Structure formats: C-alpha cells, structure tokens
C-alpha cells in the first residue's frame, strides 16, 4: 500500500511539473530594454489583441547581447528582443542570432529603419537631448548648457548625470554621438573634459534625466522622449538640443533564432510594426516617434526635422562599439579624475 501511495505521489508530482513546464513554454518570452512599466503597457495591449500570454523580462541594453551569446550552444530561453538602440540588433544579426521574418507590415516601415535581410525592425525613433534643471542652475548663477562643448566647461563640475555607455544603450548612443560630431582628437578631448563634470553615471538612460528632475543634478543627458515624459509629469525641466547637432536611436525588435514560440513571436512583431501597435505611443502619452508612416505622431514630440540631427552612422557605431567602449573605460571612466 505504501509503495502504491509513493508511486501515486511521484506520478502526480511529475504531472504537475510537466504541466508547469508546458505552461511556461506556451508563454511568449520577451526581453526588453524599455522601462518595465512602459513595456508592460505594450505587452498588455498585445495580449488583449491576440489572446497570447507573455512573460516580460527587463534587462539593460548592455547585457542583452551577452545573454544571447551565453545561450548560443543551446536552445534560447527568450523568443523576442524588444526595444533598445539598433546597434545591439545590428551586432546580434551579424552573429546570426535572429530569425528572418518578412512581416506583412514591413512595407509600412521606411527601409532605413530596418534590416535589409528581415532580421530586425525599427519600431520607434528618438533623439538625444539635455534635461536642464534651471532652478538649480539659477541658484548657482550658471547659465544652461547649449552645446556639447558647454558641458565640458568646469563650471558644471559635479552637476551632470549621464548613462554609463557599458550598461546603457542610451549611454552608448551619447558616446557615439560625440565621437561622430567632432574630429577624433577633439571628440576625445571633449569627452574627457565632460567626464570631469560628471556627478553620477546611471545604469539606465531614463534615470539620468530623472535624477536631474529630482534635483540630484543640474543637467541630465537622455533621449528627448524620456525628458518630455518627465515634463508631462510636472517636473520643471528644459529640454535642450545641443547646438552642434545630436544623435538618435532606432529602437529595435527581433525574433530570436530557434524561438520556442515562432508563430506567437511573428504575431508580436506584426502587432508592433502595425499602425495599431505604434499608435500606442500617442495613446498612452509617450513621445517616441513611430517608424510606421501610418501611425499617429505623438503631439509635442521632437520631430526629426526639428532635432538638429547629425549624420549618425549606425553601422559605424555598431562595428566600433567594442573599440569605443574600451576607450571610454580605459581613458575616461578609470583614467579620469573625481569620477564617482
């Protein structure tokens, strides 16, 4: 009798484990570099639209590619990468980590905002800007910075927050922007001078401007849409586009090669490439620019034609990422002075 009872318990446990594993596999696993609350809003809309259940995991851009690389020798746990600057997607595509999919909505996306081999797609665009806490600067008798060169002025010492380019895709876009805006020699001088004024490096791009909004710093460098969101929430910030010009991101999305849930992953891609999916930006009060030319552009968002963009070279930024980060770590972060 005891033996039968043990066998029954073992059978029930195995059945429970099997059903739990299957339930987990049935969920579409999405890794995102977006802020958790914002990403979850898009995920909820997709679930309501499709009936497909998902699991959302938030990771910083800087470690997403490393996660894929660690999983290269076995079936990956993730189905979709969602959000974060396109340098990540360019590099991962070159390493053959994405599934090629020709979405029926890709004709609504300008070719410059997606991979020409259908390995990844751009779902939003955003430019870099300065979040300025004028109240804090006025108390110090300092004028707001209008340019990258201004940020190098010693009067801003311990007044700037900026994302760490190793952990943050926003941070790397900022680093690459400065390197592309000036000659190589001048860019490195400006970056080293700015580094002397940094109060804190943040792991998240949005956090740099949030700390400025809270008065922790006087200037935070982030994507313009993150700064505008803080303005909408009532924080007294001025958004300044640097006079020399600014860089921008193409926020990406891709299906992971050997995805457990390929059909569901395709459904998610189609949804976020569609007019319906990208209309969510304006519907929920975000300021990201949609890549779908049929989607509504959020009111008050910084249009590309008004953003004073540099000729940002995505391919160069991606291919030189390892070299650029090595320079930043060796000559600025660890080689600089008074860096927290």
C-alpha positions in Angstrom: 0.0 0.0 0.0 2.8 2.4 0.9 4.6 1.6 -2.3 1.4 2.4 -4.3 1.0 5.7 -2.4 4.6 6.7 -3.2 4.1 5.8 -6.8 0.9 7.9 -7.0 2.6 10.9 -5.4 5.5 10.6 -7.7 3.2 10.4 -10.7 1.2 13.5 -9.5 4.4 15.5 -9.0 5.7 14.6 -12.4 2.4 15.5 -14.0 2.4 18.8 -12.2 6.0 19.5 -13.2 5.2 18.6 -16.8 2.1 20.9 -16.9 4.0 23.7 -15.3 6.9 23.4 -17.8 4.4 23.3 -20.7 2.6 26.4 -19.4 5.9 28.2 -19.2 6.8 27.1 -22.8 3.4 28.3 -24.1 4.2 31.8 -23.0 5.9 34.2 -25.4 9.1 35.2 -23.6 10.0 38.9 -24.3 13.2 40.5 -23.1 13.1 44.3 -23.2 15.4 47.3 -22.7 12.5 49.6 -22.2 11.4 50.7 -18.7 9.3 48.0 -17.2 6.0 49.9 -16.8 6.1 51.3 -20.3 7.0 47.9 -21.9 4.2 46.2 -19.9 1.7 48.6 -21.4 2.5 47.4 -24.9 2.6 43.8 -23.8 -0.9 44.1 -22.2 -2.3 45.7 -25.4 -0.8 42.8 -27.4 -2.3 40.2 -25.0 -5.7 41.8 -25.2 -5.5 42.0 -29.0 -4.2 38.4 -29.6 -5.0 36.3 -26.6 -1.4 35.2 -26.5 0.1 35.0 -23.0 3.6 36.5 -22.5 6.3 36.9 -19.9 8.2 40.1 -19.9 11.8 40.4 -18.6 13.6 43.7 -18.3 17.3 43.9 -18.9 19.6 46.7 -19.7 20.8 47.0 -23.3 24.4 46.4 -22.3 23.8 42.9 -21.2 21.2 41.7 -23.7 23.7 40.7 -26.3 25.8 38.9 -23.7 22.7 36.9 -22.7 22.3 35.8 -26.3 25.9 34.9 -26.6 25.8 32.7 -23.4 22.8 30.8 -24.9 24.3 30.2 -28.3 25.1 26.5 -27.6 21.6 25.5 -26.5 18.0 26.5 -27.3 17.5 30.0 -26.0 15.0 30.9 -23.3 13.9 34.1 -24.9 11.7 34.5 -28.0 11.7 38.2 -28.7 14.1 41.2 -28.1 12.1 44.3 -27.8 13.4 47.9 -27.6 16.8 49.4 -27.2 19.1 51.1 -29.7 19.7 49.4 -33.1 23.4 48.9 -32.5 22.5 45.9 -30.4 20.4 44.5 -33.2 23.0 45.1 -35.9 25.6 43.2 -34.0 23.4 40.3 -33.0 22.2 40.0 -36.6 25.7 39.8 -37.8 26.3 37.0 -35.4 23.3 35.1 -36.8 21.2 35.3 -33.7 17.9 36.3 -35.2 15.2 34.6 -37.2 14.5 36.1 -40.6 10.9 37.1 -41.0 9.2 39.1 -43.7 6.3 40.8 -41.9 3.3 41.8 -44.0 3.7 45.2 -42.3 7.2 45.9 -43.3 6.1 47.9 -46.3 4.8 50.5 -43.9 8.3 51.0 -42.4 10.9 53.1 -44.3 13.8 50.8 -45.4 16.3 52.9 -43.4 14.6 51.9 -40.2 15.0 48.1 -40.6 17.5 45.4 -41.6 17.6 44.7 -45.3 17.6 41.0 -44.6 14.5 41.0 -42.4 16.5 40.1 -39.3 15.3 43.1 -37.2 13.0 46.1 -37.5 12.8 49.6 -36.1 9.7 50.3 -34.0 10.4 53.9 -32.8 12.9 56.7 -33.1 14.3 59.1 -30.5 17.0 61.8 -30.4 19.4 62.7 -27.6 18.8 65.9 -25.6 19.8 67.7 -22.4 17.4 67.8 -19.4 18.2 71.0 -17.6 17.1 71.9 -14.1 17.2 75.7 -14.4 16.1 76.3 -10.8 19.2 74.5 -9.6 21.5 76.3 -12.1 20.0 79.7 -11.2 20.8 79.2 -7.6 24.4 78.7 -8.6 24.4 81.6 -11.1 25.2 79.4 -14.0 23.6 79.6 -17.5 22.2 76.4 -19.0 24.4 74.5 -21.4 23.6 74.8 -25.1 26.2 72.5 -26.6 28.4 69.5 -26.1 31.3 72.0 -25.7 29.4 73.8 -23.0 29.2 70.6 -21.0 33.0 70.5 -20.9 33.1 73.8 -19.1 34.5 73.4 -15.5 31.5 75.4 -14.1 29.4 72.3 -14.5 31.7 70.2 -12.3 29.6 67.7 -10.3 26.4 68.9 -11.9 25.9 66.3 -14.7 24.3 62.9 -14.7 24.8 60.7 -17.8 24.1 57.0 -18.5 27.0 54.5 -18.4 27.6 53.5 -22.0 28.7 50.0 -21.0 25.3 49.2 -19.3 23.0 51.6 -21.1 22.1 51.8 -24.8 21.3 55.5 -24.3 24.8 56.0 -22.8 26.4 54.4 -25.8 24.3 56.5 -28.2 25.6 59.6 -26.4 29.2 58.4 -26.6 28.9 57.6 -30.2 27.2 60.9 -31.0 30.1 62.9 -29.6 32.6 60.7 -31.4 30.8 61.3 -34.6 30.2 65.0 -34.1 33.8 66.1 -34.0 37.2 65.0 -35.2 38.5 62.0 -33.4 41.0 64.1 -31.4 38.6 66.9 -30.5 35.8 64.4 -29.5 38.1 62.6 -27.1 39.2 65.9 -25.5 35.6 67.0 -25.1 34.6 63.6 -23.6 37.5 63.7 -21.1 36.6 67.3 -20.1 32.9 66.4 -19.7 33.9 63.4 -17.6 35.4 65.8 -15.0 32.0 67.3 -14.6 30.0 64.0 -14.0 28.3 63.7 -10.7 27.0 60.2 -11.4 26.8 57.6 -14.1 23.5 55.8 -14.2 22.8 52.2 -15.4 19.6 53.4 -17.1 19.2 56.0 -19.8 16.0 57.4 -18.4 17.4 57.7 -14.9 19.9 60.3 -15.9 17.2 62.9 -16.6 15.0 61.6 -13.7 17.8 62.4 -11.2 18.0 65.9 -12.7 14.3 66.3 -12.3 14.6 65.4 -8.6 17.4 68.0 -8.1 20.2 65.5 -7.7 22.0 67.1 -10.7 21.5 70.1 -12.8 21.9 68.5 -16.2 21.0 65.0 -17.3 21.5 63.6 -20.8 18.9 61.2 -22.1 16.6 60.6 -25.0 14.3 63.5 -25.7 11.1 61.4 -25.3 12.2 60.4 -21.7 12.8 64.1 -20.8 9.4 65.1 -22.3 7.7 62.4 -20.3 9.1 63.9 -17.1 7.9 67.4 -18.2 4.5 65.9 -18.7 4.6 64.5 -15.2 5.1 68.1 -13.9 8.9 68.3 -13.4 10.4 71.7 -14.2 12.9 70.7 -16.8 14.0 72.4 -20.0 14.8 70.2 -23.0 17.8 71.5 -25.0 19.1 70.0 -28.2 22.9 70.5 -28.5 23.9 73.3 -30.9 26.5 71.1 -32.8 23.7 68.6 -33.5 22.6 65.4 -31.8 22.5 61.6 -32.5 19.4 59.4 -32.4 18.4 55.8 -31.9 16.3 53.5 -33.9 14.6 51.3 -31.3 14.7 47.7 -32.5 12.8 44.5 -32.3 13.8 40.9 -33.4 12.8 37.3 -33.2 15.4 35.0 -31.6 16.7 32.2 -33.8 15.3 28.8 -32.5 12.5 30.6 -30.7 10.2 28.2 -28.8 7.1 30.1 -30.0 7.8 31.1 -33.5 4.2 31.8 -34.6 3.5 33.8 -31.5 6.7 35.7 -32.0 5.6 36.6 -35.5 2.3 37.8 -34.2 4.0 40.1 -31.7 6.3 41.5 -34.4 3.3 42.2 -36.7 1.4 43.9 -33.9 4.3 46.3 -33.0 5.1 47.1 -36.6 1.4 47.8 -37.4 -0.3 51.2 -37.2 -2.4 49.9 -34.3 0.7 48.9 -32.3 2.6 52.1 -32.9 -0.4 54.3 -32.3 0.0 53.2 -28.7 2.9 55.7 -28.3 0.5 58.6 -28.5 -2.4 56.8 -26.9 -0.5 56.2 -23.6 1.3 59.5 -23.5 4.7 58.5 -24.7 6.8 60.7 -27.1 8.6 58.1 -29.1 8.4 58.7 -32.9 6.7 55.8 -34.7 8.5 54.2 -37.6 5.2 53.1 -39.3 4.3 56.1 -41.5 0.6 55.4 -41.0 0.8 55.7 -37.2 -0.1 58.9 -35.3 2.9 61.0 -34.3 2.5 62.0 -30.6 1.7 65.6 -30.1 4.6 67.8 -28.9 7.2 65.1 -29.7 10.5 66.2 -31.1 10.2 65.6 -34.9 13.4 64.5 -36.6 13.4 67.6 -38.9 13.4 69.8 -35.7 16.0 67.8 -33.8 19.2 69.2 -35.4 20.4 65.6 -36.2 23.9 64.8 -37.2 24.5 62.3 -39.9 24.5 59.4 -37.4 26.2 56.3 -38.8 24.6 53.3 -37.2 26.8 50.8 -38.9 30.0 52.5 -37.8 28.6 53.0 -34.3 27.8 49.2 -34.1 31.1 47.9 -35.6 33.2 50.3 -33.5 31.3 49.7 -30.2 34.0 47.4 -28.7 36.7 49.9 -29.5 34.7 52.9 -28.4 33.8 51.3 -25.0 37.4 50.3 -24.5 38.5 53.9 -25.0 35.8 55.1 -22.6 36.7 52.6 -19.9 40.5 53.0 -20.1 40.8 56.7 -20.7 37.7 58.2 -19.2 36.0 56.1 -16.6 39.1 54.5 -15.0 41.5 57.1 -16.3 39.6 60.2 -15.3 39.7 62.1 -12.0 36.9 62.6 -9.5 34.6 60.2 -11.1 32.1 58.5 -8.7 
